[in-house]
Amino acid sequence: MWGQTEYYSFFAAGGATDYTTKRGTDRGRWRAAHDRYCSQWQMSGESCYDIYRDGDRIIWVVPSSGARYDSRLLSGQSTPVFQ
């Protein structure tokens, strides 16, 4: 969940990334920059985060506000299933 939005993201080794919600998919590019994860999106521009991993848990932290978002790491690429 990102806030109240259920989503799935896919990160390819070559830098491609998809962000999929019930409303559709945004495609972009990801990169590491200055010890942060950054992504450039077709619909919303660039975003950068500090990220932390604890097992299969990924914690995204917004540098400017400290807001934290938890997610769960899944392996592979598959079609998202929303409840």
Backbone as JSON, one array per atom type, in Angstrom:
{
  "sequence": "MWGQTEYYSFFAAGGATDYTTKRGTDRGRWRAAHDRYCSQWQMSGESCYDIYRDGDRIIWVVPSSGARYDSRLLSGQSTPVFQ",
  "N": [[0.85, -1.18, 0.0], [0.48, 2.21, -0.77], [0.11, 4.87, 0.95], [-3.24, 4.94, 0.82], [-3.46, 3.41, -1.42], [-3.43, 0.43, -3.15], [-0.82, -1.26, -4.73], [1.4, -2.56, -7.28], [4.77, -2.99, -8.12], [7.28, -3.34, -10.59], [10.67, -3.99, -11.14], [13.09, -3.92, -13.45], [16.3, -5.3, -14.29], [17.65, -3.76, -16.17], [16.77, -1.16, -15.75], [14.15, -0.44, -16.35], [10.84, 0.19, -15.1], [7.63, -0.56, -13.72], [4.57, 0.71, -12.41], [1.74, -0.33, -11.02], [-1.67, 0.05, -10.46], [-5.14, -0.4, -9.52], [-6.26, 1.35, -11.3], [-4.6, 1.46, -13.51], [-1.44, 1.33, -15.33], [1.68, 2.91, -14.89], [4.6, 3.64, -16.62], [8.14, 3.66, -16.3], [11.55, 4.7, -15.58], [14.18, 3.53, -13.51], [16.84, 4.34, -11.19], [19.9, 4.43, -9.3], [20.92, 7.07, -7.29], [23.1, 9.13, -5.65], [23.04, 7.53, -3.25], [20.33, 6.99, -3.12], [17.15, 5.71, -4.21], [15.83, 6.46, -7.3], [13.19, 7.34, -9.49], [11.87, 7.92, -12.71], [8.93, 8.95, -14.08], [6.38, 8.55, -16.59], [3.9, 9.83, -16.23], [4.12, 11.35, -13.86], [6.61, 12.54, -13.34], [9.9, 12.84, -11.73], [10.86, 11.01, -8.8], [12.53, 10.55, -5.7], [13.85, 8.38, -3.19], [14.9, 7.32, 0.08], [15.72, 4.02, 0.75], [15.08, 1.05, 2.59], [15.74, -2.29, 3.55], [14.3, -5.06, 5.15], [14.38, -8.21, 5.48], [11.76, -9.49, 3.6], [10.54, -7.09, 3.55], [10.24, -3.81, 2.41], [11.12, -0.52, 3.01], [10.18, 2.63, 2.2], [11.36, 5.89, 2.24], [10.53, 9.25, 2.3], [12.71, 11.75, 1.54], [12.44, 14.57, 2.06], [10.36, 14.85, 3.92], [10.39, 12.71, 5.68], [8.37, 10.89, 5.73], [7.15, 7.56, 5.79], [6.77, 4.55, 3.97], [5.66, 1.32, 3.85], [6.34, -1.74, 2.14], [6.05, -4.94, 0.51], [8.37, -7.29, -0.65], [8.26, -9.16, -3.54], [9.2, -11.94, -5.52], [10.04, -12.27, -9.01], [8.11, -11.65, -12.05], [4.85, -10.91, -12.51], [1.34, -10.89, -13.34], [-0.44, -8.42, -11.7], [-2.62, -9.02, -8.92], [-5.46, -7.78, -7.66], [-7.36, -7.25, -4.72]],
  "CA": [[0.0, 0.0, 0.0], [1.14, 3.51, -0.75], [-1.01, 5.61, 1.51], [-4.41, 4.07, 0.75], [-3.48, 2.81, -2.75], [-2.77, -0.86, -3.34], [-0.05, -1.19, -5.97], [2.48, -3.5, -7.56], [5.85, -2.41, -8.92], [8.27, -4.26, -11.15], [11.94, -3.32, -11.39], [13.95, -4.73, -14.31], [17.73, -5.06, -14.09], [18.1, -2.73, -17.1], [16.31, 0.15, -15.36], [12.72, -0.22, -16.6], [9.99, -0.06, -13.95], [6.19, -0.37, -13.88], [3.81, 0.95, -11.19], [0.4, -0.72, -11.42], [-2.77, 0.11, -9.5], [-6.41, -0.79, -10.14], [-6.58, 2.33, -12.34], [-3.75, 1.32, -14.68], [0.01, 1.19, -15.16], [2.59, 3.97, -15.31], [5.9, 3.06, -16.93], [9.21, 4.61, -16.05], [12.94, 4.24, -15.48], [14.72, 3.7, -12.16], [18.3, 4.43, -11.08], [20.44, 4.8, -7.99], [21.57, 8.38, -7.37], [23.48, 9.68, -4.34], [22.55, 6.61, -2.22], [18.87, 6.98, -3.1], [16.44, 5.14, -5.35], [15.1, 7.49, -8.03], [12.45, 6.86, -10.64], [11.32, 8.93, -13.61], [7.66, 8.4, -14.55], [5.74, 9.23, -17.71], [2.78, 10.67, -15.8], [4.29, 12.17, -12.65], [7.95, 13.1, -13.17], [10.89, 12.09, -10.95], [10.76, 10.88, -7.35], [13.68, 9.87, -5.1], [13.57, 7.89, -1.84], [15.82, 6.45, 0.8], [15.02, 2.75, 0.91], [15.66, 0.11, 3.55], [15.19, -3.64, 3.43], [14.3, -5.93, 6.32], [13.81, -9.44, 4.94], [10.97, -9.19, 2.41], [9.91, -5.78, 3.77], [10.96, -2.65, 1.88], [10.63, 0.72, 3.62], [10.47, 3.79, 1.37], [11.33, 7.1, 3.07], [10.58, 10.5, 1.54], [13.78, 12.53, 2.19], [12.05, 15.92, 2.49], [9.41, 14.85, 5.04], [10.57, 11.58, 6.57], [7.22, 9.98, 5.62], [7.58, 6.19, 5.53], [5.8, 3.67, 3.33], [6.1, -0.07, 3.85], [5.89, -2.61, 1.06], [6.56, -6.3, 0.62], [9.12, -7.7, -1.82], [7.87, -10.42, -4.16], [10.12, -12.25, -6.6], [9.46, -12.56, -10.31], [7.24, -10.68, -12.7], [3.58, -11.55, -12.79], [0.2, -9.98, -13.46], [-0.94, -8.08, -10.36], [-3.95, -9.48, -8.52], [-6.0, -6.87, -6.65], [-8.5, -7.81, -3.98]],
  "C": [[0.89, 1.24, 0.0], [0.06, 4.48, -0.31], [-2.2, 4.65, 1.57], [-4.49, 3.33, -0.58], [-2.73, 1.49, -2.77], [-2.07, -0.81, -4.69], [0.92, -2.36, -6.07], [3.5, -2.77, -8.4], [6.75, -3.53, -9.41], [9.5, -3.45, -11.51], [12.84, -4.24, -12.2], [15.41, -4.34, -14.08], [18.24, -3.93, -14.99], [17.58, -1.33, -16.81], [14.85, 0.45, -15.66], [11.94, -0.54, -15.32], [8.53, 0.2, -14.31], [5.58, -0.17, -12.5], [2.35, 0.73, -11.57], [-0.56, -0.64, -10.24], [-4.03, -0.39, -10.22], [-6.76, 0.13, -11.32], [-5.71, 2.2, -13.58], [-2.28, 1.25, -14.31], [0.73, 2.43, -15.68], [3.95, 3.31, -15.53], [6.97, 4.13, -16.74], [10.58, 3.96, -16.09], [13.4, 4.47, -14.06], [16.23, 3.76, -12.24], [18.67, 4.69, -9.64], [21.19, 6.12, -8.18], [21.83, 8.89, -5.96], [22.89, 8.86, -3.2], [21.04, 6.61, -2.08], [18.36, 6.24, -4.33], [15.67, 6.29, -6.0], [14.38, 6.85, -9.21], [11.87, 8.05, -11.4], [10.1, 8.31, -14.27], [7.08, 9.23, -15.68], [4.7, 10.22, -17.23], [3.09, 11.62, -14.66], [5.7, 12.71, -12.41], [8.85, 12.24, -12.3], [10.59, 12.14, -9.46], [11.99, 10.15, -6.85], [13.36, 9.53, -3.65], [14.81, 7.26, -1.24], [15.06, 5.15, 0.97], [15.82, 1.83, 1.84], [14.98, -1.23, 3.37], [15.36, -4.39, 4.74], [13.6, -7.22, 5.91], [13.06, -9.14, 3.66], [10.22, -7.86, 2.52], [10.82, -4.68, 3.22], [10.31, -1.41, 2.48], [11.12, 1.88, 2.75], [10.35, 5.03, 2.26], [11.49, 8.32, 2.17], [11.6, 11.4, 2.22], [13.32, 13.87, 2.74], [11.14, 15.92, 3.72], [9.64, 13.75, 6.06], [9.39, 10.61, 6.55], [7.72, 8.61, 5.17], [6.43, 5.39, 4.94], [6.39, 2.27, 3.3], [5.56, -0.8, 2.63], [6.51, -3.98, 1.27], [7.19, -6.7, -0.7], [8.64, -9.08, -2.27], [8.85, -10.7, -5.29], [9.36, -12.48, -7.9], [8.64, -11.42, -10.86], [5.94, -11.4, -13.02], [2.5, -10.49, -12.92], [-0.32, -9.68, -12.06], [-2.36, -8.61, -10.14], [-4.43, -8.57, -7.4], [-7.2, -7.51, -6.0], [-9.71, -6.91, -4.1]]
}
